[in-house]
Amino acid sequence: MTPNECLSYWLIEELVAQGITQFCISPGSRSTPLTVAAARHPQANTQIFLDERAAAYFALGWARATDQAAVLICTSGTAGANYYPAIIEASVEHLPLLAITADRPPELQQTGANQTVDQNRLFGSHTRWFYDPGCPDQTLQESTIKSWAAQAVLRSTYPDPGPVHLNIPFREPFLADNEPSLPKVTSPNFQLGIPRQTMAKEDLQVLRQILKADRGLVTLGELPVRAQSSVGNFLEKLNWPVFADTTSGFRFGNLTQRVDLADQLLLQDHWRKTEPEVWIHLGNQFVSKRWLQWWQDCNSTRKIVITNHPERQIPSQRSHWRLQMDWEALDEILSSTEANPSRTQWLEQWKLGSQALEEQAEQWWEKTERFGEVSIVRELVRQIPTKHALFVGNSLPIREVDMLSATRNTPLRVAANRGASGIDGQIATACGWAMGHRQPTTILLGDLSAMHDLNSLLLIRESQVPMTLIILNNDGGGIFSMLPISTQKDVFERFFGTPHGCEFSKVAAMFDLSYFQPEHLEQLQKSFHEAWHSNKSSLIEVKTDREQTAAQLMAWQDHVKNQA
């Protein structure tokens, strides 16, 4: 075997030994040794991606579902550059990801050689670790390769989860001409021990004293899967009102402390002027701008942010205490504390306010909007089966789900790419996420997000779990109709509204997806039922009106404000 083959085999073998089994491979010549090594490894789950951008977003979704990195493999040149948007998202959202880019040897750099670009630290500050071992040669040692492979896995998860980049230059020939034979294995695999972060005793005592307050509040941003149990126990013991972001894992389900329409309650002066004594935020940033504004306005409130990484999550200067710890360490904070019944009155005030607003919302949307984006979102959240999951696209859809989803007491797993909030790669991310948690998945997107990632409909067609793509087609960028620029008629429609006049029936046919285009609520319900109960992936297109949606949302918010 050539040194190229030995390096690739030992690398893949060590990655698998460290628990990395998902390999996302894009076709290319320079990456041949890596591709062949992954393809021939019996425990490697390989999937082919014609588009490197889709591969990277798929890996992002996989990490979001499993808390484990997937491996990306691509050739040299512009191929690796297509990973960049997903690399940024993984970095911002602290999700593990391992990118391996093949490269041309040093003698071809800066010579005008074909498919040769500077790949050294290609992703800048967005990676947790970068390593280039140089071209493999006869001095190659198995233990060396395995040591930096294990290091790559460790740096993708600790101390701050995120993307890692390995750049490996190869000289030709990539493979030996003779029949393949595996290199001799002499070096054992590495055993990685990750230290657990706990709080200092002094900090723990101070925090426990703070948490004795009766009028406390908890907000939840996106949380990793592994945090759910510890966070749930923490919330129950505190017995404070909980504002749960759509992506937190607690927005839907049976959490008794949850305030369902928290975002909308803060439209009213009564609630906005109510200041908790203590406010704890757990996890990443939240969707709601009103929560953030209230955070800034609560001047007398003691504010504490808890994450499992060192980076600041709330773009406000008014945090009193930022704590970094493993999520499991939450269990020790309230280990000797029992639920405080005196907090019940404070909690019930918020819950009664939310219930009253939900009753108003039901009446309001029944009268004013029989079939539009809000009714579609509320109906979707009501009806999606318990064993299904929901991925929500950025821009207007995620805001509609976060603000106005009807109360749902059964669990619903929800995810979104909220780190950098781009509209690219949404379908690919959803497919990777669905593959990771192995649940049938519904994707809710706007039309521009769908058009941005059309090639990933191939992933939907080939998905091993049923996928239902719902496209809210308002012929452009609906969210801009709610911004001040919408009044500038000379530039708005062409440069911000961006109408395209496209519909998606032929796209569905091209990718062999079942297609539905409901025109009223009863048809929508029927389309949902048929799509979810079939074993075939489907596309549901709902045509809506941008201006009408904006006008209705603004009218509802005015109504809520006037009810205070």
N, C-alpha and C positions, 0 to 999 in steps of 0.2 A: 504493500500500500504506500501511496505517496504521503509526504508530510501533511499535505492538505487534508487527505482522508483521515489520517490519525488525529489531527487536531479536531476536526469536525466530529468524529466519532466520540472521542473522549469528552468533548464539550457537551454534546447532546446527552451522553450517558450520565454525566454528572448533573445536568439540569433535571433529568428525569428522576435521578436518585434524590434530589432535593424537593421532589413533589411537583415539579413543573411538567405538565403532560399535554397542554394545548399548544400546538404549533400552527401559526398562520403564515402560509408560504405563498409568495408571489413568483411567477415564472421569471427566470433569468439565467444567464450563462455563468457570470462570475460567482454566483452563489451556489453553483452546482455541488461542491463538496458538502455544504451545510444541508442542502435540500435532500441529497441522497442519504446522508446520515440520519436525518429525521424520518425520512420515508421508510428506512429499513429497521428502525428501532421498534421492537414489538409493543412497547408501552406508550409510544408517542401517538397522540391523536392529531393527525394532520388534516388541514383543510386548505384548499387552493383558493386564492383570491386574484382575480385578474387586475384589480385596482388596489394599489398599496394603501391609498387613503381609506378604503373600505376595510382592509385588513386591520389597520391600526384602530379604527373605531370599533370593529368587532372585538378586538383584544381589550379595548377599554370597557365595553359592555360585559365581557367575561369577568374582568377584574371586579367590576361593580357587583356582580352576582355572587362571586365566589371568594372574594378577598385574596385571590391568588393571581399571580402574573401569568399572562400568556406570552409566548415567544413569537416575535415577528422576524421573518427572514426575507431579505430581498437582495437584489443585485446592486451594482454600483451605478453612479450617475444621479439622475433626478429621482430614481426610485425611492430612496430613503427620504428625500425631501417631502414626499407625499405623506409621510408619517407625522410631519410636524404639527398640524392642527390637533390631532389626537394626543400627541406627546404633551402639548400645552395643557389640554384638558385634564390629562392624567396627573400632571404636576400640580395644577391648581386644586384638584379634588383629592389629592393624596391617594391615588390608586396605583398599585404596582403594575409595571409593564416592562418588558425586556425586549429591546430592539437590537437585532443583529444585522448589520449592513455589511455586505461583501464590498471589497474595495480593490482598486488597481494597485500594483506594487509601487514602491517609491520612485523607481526609475522612470515611470510613466507620468508622474505628477508634474504639472506645469510644463508639459511638452506639447500640448495640443492633441494628445492621444485621445482617441474616441472614448466616449462614455466615462470620462475621467474628470471629476470635480473634487474640490477640497471637502472631504467628509470628516475632518478632524473637528471634534466637538460641534457637529452639525446642528445640534439642538440647543446650543448655548447653555444658559443657566437653568433650563427647564428639566435637566436630568439630575438625578441624585449621584450618579457616578458614570464616568466615561473611561474606557480602556481600549487601547490599541496594542495588541501583542506583537505586531510586526509580522512579516511573512513567515509562515512555517518553513523550517528547514530540518536537516538531519540531526541537529542538536536538540530537537523538541523533546520535552519530558512530560510524561503523563501526569505526574503529580503537579507540575506547574499549571497545566491546562485546567485540571480539576480544581486547583486552589482558586484561580480567578473566576471560574464558573460559579463556585460556591459563594465567592465574594459578591458576584453580580446578583445572585438570588437574595443574599442578605441585605445588600444595599437597596434593593427594590422594596423591602418591607420594613427595615429598621435603620436608623431611629425615626425616619420620616418616610412613609410609603410614597413611592413615585416611580417614574420611568428611569431605566438604566440603558446605556448605549454601549454596545460592543461593536467596534469597527475592525474588521479582519481583512487585510489585503492578501490576495492569493496570486501566485504566479502559475502560469500554465506549465505542464498539463495538470488539469484539475483532478483527474482520476487516472488510476493505472489502467493499462490496456488489458491486463489479464483479468481473470475471474475475481470478483471481490472476495476478500478474506478479512475478517475482523482483526484489528490489532490486538496483541497480547495485553491483557489487563493485569497490571502488577500493583497498582496503587489503590488503596482503599478509598471509598467515598468519604467526604468530609461530613462531620457531625457539627451542625451549627446550633449553638445555644444562644437564645436571645434573652437578655436580662429584662425583668419586669420592672416597670416604674411604679413606685408607690409614693405616697405623700409623707413628708417629714412629720414627726409627731407633733411638733409645734404648730405647723400649718393645719394639721388635722384637728387639733383642739380649737383653733380659732374658727375654722370653717364650721365645725359642729355647733359652736356658740352662735354664729351668724344664722344658721339654719333653724334656730329655735323660734324665729320670727313667725307670727301668725299670718301676716299678709305678704306672702311670697308668690312668685310667679316663675314658671319655667317655659322657655321657648326651645324648640327642637329644630335644628337644621338637618341636613342630610347626615345619616349615621350609617356606618358599615354594618353588614349583617351580624358580625360577631358581637356588636355592641347591644343588640336588641334586648337580650335577657337582663343584663346588668342595669341598663337604663330603665327598663320596665319596673324592676324592683325598686330602684331609686325613686321613681315617680310615685309609686304607690305609697311608700313610706313617708314621703314629703307631704302628700295630700294637698298640694297647691294646684291652682289652675294651670293647665298645660296648653300652650299654643303650639300646635304641631304642624310643621311645614309638610307640604305634599310629599316630599321625598324622604321624610324622616323615618318612615315605617310605622308611625303612630297616628297619622292623619285619619285613618279609618280603622275600625275595630272596636273592641270592647273596653278601652281605657276609660275608666269612669271620671278621671280628672280632666279629660280633654274638653276644650271650648271650641266648638266646631266652626263657627263663623267669626273667629277672632278678628280677622282682617277687616271685615265689614262693620263690626262693633266699633272699631276705632274711628269710623266716620262720624260718630256721635260725640259731642263735647263731654257728656257725662262720663263716658268710659275713658276718653282720652285724658281727662283731668284726674282720673283715679290713679294714684301712684302706689305701686307695691313698695314694701319696705326692702325687700330683697328680690333681685331678678337674676336667675341663673340661665345662661344659654349653653346648650350642649350641641356639639357638632359643627358642621360647616355653615356657611351663610344661608339665609332664608330668602324666599322669593319675595315676600311682602315688603314693599317700601314703607307702608304705614307702620309696621313693627319697628323698623329701623328709626323712623322719625320719632316714634314714641320713646324708644330707647334713649334718643338724644334729648328729648324733652323732660324725661323723668329725672330732675336734678337732684332730688333728695334720696333717690333709690341707690342701694348698694348693689353694684353690678359685678357679676362673676361670669367669666367665659371659661368653659372646660372643653378641651380638645385632646386628641392623642398625638398631636404634632405641634411644633413650635411656632407656626405661622399664625398671624392675626387673621381672624375670620370676619369680624364685623367692622366695616369701614367707618368707624366712629372713634373719636378720641376719648370717649367717656366710659371706658371700662375701669373698674377699680382693681380688679384682680384677674389675672389670666393664669390658668392652671393647665399644665400638660401632664397627662397620666394615661396609663392603660385603662381601657374601659372597665376591665374587671376590678380595678381599684375603687370604683364607685361603691361596690358592695361594702367596703370597710368604713366608708364615711358615715353611713347611717346604721352600721351593724348593731349598735346597742340602742337604737332609737325606735320607738314604736309610733305608729300613726297618731297624729295629734287631732283629737276630735274637735278642738276649739277652732280649727281652721275650716271646718265644714261650712260655716256661714259665709265666709269670704268666697269659698269655691262655688257655693250654690248661687250667689249673686251673679257671678259670671255665666254660669250654666243656664240660669233662667233667662238672662239677657240674650244668650245665643239661641235658646229655644224659641223665644218670642220673635226674634228676627227671622228664624227659619220659617215660622208660620207665615210671617209677612211675605217672605220670598216666594213661598208656594203660591200664595194668592196673587202676588204681583205678576210673576212670570206666566201664570195660567191665563191671566187677563190680557197681558200685553204682548206675549210672544209665544205663539203656539208652536212655531217651528223656526228656529234660528240657532246660532252658535251656543247660547247659554242653555237653552232647553236640550240641545244635543249633548252637551257636557254633563248636565245634571242627570239626564236619562242614562248616559253611559255609565256613570259612577253607580247609579242605582242598580243597573241590570247586569253588569259584567259578573260572570260566575266567580264564586269564591276561590276556586282552584286556578283561576286565571290571573295574569299580571298585566299591568298597564305601564307603558312607556309614553311619556308626554313630551312633545316637541317644544322648543323655545319660542319666544315672542309671545303672541296672544294666547295660544292654547294652555300653556302652563299657568298663566295668570288667571284664566277663566276657571281652571280646575282648582287652583289654590283659593281663589276668592269665593266661589259660588257653588262648589260641590255640595250636593245634598248630604244630610247626615247619613252615615252608613255604619252600622254596628258590627258588620262582618268584616274580617280582614281583607285588605287589598294591597298587594305589593305594587309600589309605584316608584319609577325612576325617571331621571331626566339628566341631561348634560348641563348642569347649572354652573360649573366652574368658570368657564369663559363665556358661557351663554351663546355660543354660535349656533347657526341653523344648519351647519354642514354635518354630514356623517350621522344623522339621526337614525336612519333606517339600519345602517350597519351596526351602530351601537346597540340598538334594540335587539338585533339578531344575536349578537354576542352575549348580551344579557340573558336572553331567553335560553340560549344554549347552556349558559352557566347554571341557571336555576331549574331548567328542565320543566318549565310550566308553559302552557299555551299563553300567548302574549298578544295583547292588542296595542297597536301603536296609534296615537292621536297626533296628527301633524297638520300644520298649515300647508297651503299649496306650494309656497316658495321653498319651504324646507324639503318637501317631497321632491320637487324638481332638482334641488341641489344634490340629491343622492339617488337619482333614478336607477343607476347601475346596480345599486344594492337590492333592487327588487329580485335580482337573481338569487341573492341569499335567502329572501323570503320564500321563493319557489322551492329551493333546495333544503329549507330548514327541516330539521328532524322533529321539531315541535310545531304545531299549527300556529300560524301568524295571521292576524287580522289588521290590515292597515286602513285606518279611517282618515281621509283627507278632507279637511274643511277648506273648500275651494272658494275663496272670496275674491278671486281674480286679482291677487296682489298682496301687498303688505298691510294687513288689516290694522296692526297696532299703530301705524302712523296716523290713521284717522282719529286717534284719540290724543294726539299730540298737538301743540300749538302750531306746528308747521302746516297743519291741515287747512288753516285759514288763508295761506298764501297760494291762491288759486293758480297763479301763473306758472308755478313750478311744482306744485304738489303732486298732481296726478302722474306726470311723466317720470319724475325723479324719486318720488317717495311711494306713491300708490303702486307704481310699476305694473299696470295691467298687462296680461299676456294673452288672454283669450283662449287658453288651452284647457282641455278637459282630459280625463285619464282613462277613458274606456279602452282606447287603442293600446295604451301602455299596459293595461291589465291583460289584454289579449296577447300582446307580444310576449309576456312572461308567463302566460298560461295560468292566470289567477282568476278565480271566480270574481265577478264584478256586480256591484249593486249601486244604484243611484236613487235612493229614496227621496221623495218629494214632500212628504208630510210625516208626522210623528208616528202614525200607525205603521207606515211602510218602514220607517227607521227601526222600530222595534222588531218587525219581521226580519229585516236584513240582519240585525244583530243576532237574532236567534239562529238563522240559517248559517251565518258565518261561523258562529261559535260552536255549533253542534255538528259541523262537518269536519272531516279529517283533511280538508284541503285549505291551503292558505287563500285569503280573500282580500279584495280591495273594495272598500265602501267609500264612494265619493259623495259628499254633500255640498251642494252649491249654496252659498250664503251671500249676503249683501254687506260689504264693508261699512258703508255709511250707516245702514240700519243698525248693525251690531253696535257701533260706537255710540249712536244716539240712544239706544236702549240701555246700554251700560251706564252712560252718564245720567240718564233719567232715573235709573234705579238708585244710583248713589245720591242724587239729590233727594229722592224720596226718603232714603235712610237718614240722611242728615236732618230732614224736617220732622222726623218722628221723635227726635230727642227731646 
